[in-house]
Amino acid sequence: MSQILNGHEQGFWVITDGSQIWLNQGELPHGKAHEFNLTNCEAFVVGEYGTSPVWLVTQTRSSGMYSPRQLLDTDIELFQLIGKAVQLSEFHTSHRFCGYCSTIMHPSRTEWAMLCHNKACRQRYYPQIAPSIIVAIRREDKILLAKHTKHRNDIYTVLAGFVEVGERVEQAVSREVKEECGIEIKNIRYVSSQPWPFPHSLMLAFMADYAQGEILCDTKEILHADWYDTHSLPNLPPYGTIARRLIEDTLVLCRNDN
């Protein structure tokens, strides 16, 4: 699935170094490989956007490296391909050696996998995806929004967390809400999903209704949380994120039911 570039290939270029990508004047580079000094480099096609292939190149650059979050306002189809490329780059980097026998690994030519060529081992590794939940909670005409310790710019959003081993996703929703804000919820219903390359999650989105309890924040995770109506909203996540969709959809319900 990989090829060595001759410089004439064209498309979008996701040039990664760890979890960061190289941007050309703040934009995802688009054009011929030689325009971005991509000659004699190994590259993978991760998909197609419009009529252009989207290429992955793992390469260290001294400047112009940014988090993929810089491109959150990009068209969702292209952003998902960018995220796929970043996750695959991390997968290739973290699986350079076999975890069983320490043999050097090589990418498969037929699928997204890393292969051990030790005849006594022959392990095959696939990219790992960590399922996580995100939930919007409604209480009459208000929504629960929280400021997380990891968020900057005073953004308030809905609650989220990873699914634990042996746990149903519905159990994860209730547990995360209880752990982070101390309240209990009911009427949990699935809404949608979104691949989330920070670093390799699949966000499963839910809505739920308040059942009982008072807000008591886990200060290791949450700086502040409260109930907000449509007229008193704090700074929200950007459009294009599953969090913003949940918030917008919940606020519509709040307005329609009250």
Disulfide bonds with the S-S distance in Angstrom:
none
